Every structure is written in structure tokens, then in C-alpha cells.
């Protein structure tokens, strides 16, 4: 799983451009930049947010989706 914004962008670039080259319109593409738990590394939240920002900036019209609850996995106050 990618840990940095750059790693996520390399994968997103390859996937999105591959789909575009195969005539998939950008509005039909959804990218999940993979939310990783901040309980294992507190920079994962920042890297995730940076990746979202770069994806929607670099690929106008693209959609993002993600399992946001993953970010709080194993944190003591997760139910809140």
C-alpha cells in the first residue's frame, strides 16, 4: 500500500491515464487513495489529504472515494 502522496499519485496517474487511453470518460472514474490508520503513523492523515487534493487538481472531473473510518482504526476513542 502506498504511504506517501507521491506514491499514491504515481499509481493514480498510471490508472487514470490507462483508463483514459481506453476511452473511459473522466467523469466515470473513481480513485481511492487508500486511507491508512494514523495509529501506526500520524503522517498518514496528511499524506491522504494531500493525495486527494492533488488527484482532483490534476484530473479535473474525476471522483474520489475512500474508507474514511480506516484513519481511526485502533484509536482508543474511535467510537466517537
Protein Blocks (a to p, Z undefined) as FASTA:
>chain_A
ZZbfklmmmmmmmmmmmmmmnopafklpccdehiadfklomklmmmmmmmmmmmmmmmgh
iacdddfklmmgoiaklmZZ
